[in-house]
Amino acid sequence: MDQTLQAHVKLDVVSDVVRISVRGSLTQASRPALMQIIQRVRRMGIISHIRVDLGLAAFVESSA
């Protein structure tokens, strides 16, 4: 099984939401990468709500 995190980020200006669609695997090891993406969005000055969609993830570790 592929243990990598693949995240696609989209900004929906109309609904004021940043959507992060996670594909691949979200594990304790890959969680810091997701947090880094969220921090980058905030450092860019974007104050929109952030939604993380795990619906397309191949694997989600419960402790992540």
ZIWO-V782457 format. One record per residue. RES is the residue in one letter. PHI is phi in radians with two decimals (* if undefined). Layout:
RES|PHI + RES|PHI
This chain:
M|* + D|-1.26 + Q|-1.68 + T|-1.52 + L|-1.67 + Q|-2.14 + A|-2.21 + H|-1.96 + V|-1.90 + K|-2.33 + L|-1.78 + D|-1.75 + V|-1.16 + V|-1.10 + S|-1.65 + D|1.01 + V|-2.38 + V|-1.73 + R|-1.82 + I|-1.95 + S|-1.66 + V|-1.62 + R|-2.18 + G|1.50 + S|-2.07 + L|-1.92 + T|-2.20 + Q|-1.03 + A|-1.25 + S|-1.65 + R|-1.01 + P|-1.03 + A|-1.16 + L|-1.14 + M|-1.10 + Q|-1.13 + I|-1.10 + I|-1.09 + Q|-1.14 + R|-1.09 + V|-1.03 + R|-1.17 + R|-1.14 + M|-1.30 + G|1.54 + I|-1.44 + I|-1.88 + S|-1.12 + H|-1.12 + I|-2.00 + R|-2.04 + V|-1.85 + D|-1.72 + L|-1.75 + G|-1.08 + L|-1.77 + A|-1.20 + A|-1.31 + F|-2.67 + V|-2.23 + E|-1.39 + S|-1.09 + S|-1.44 + A|-1.41
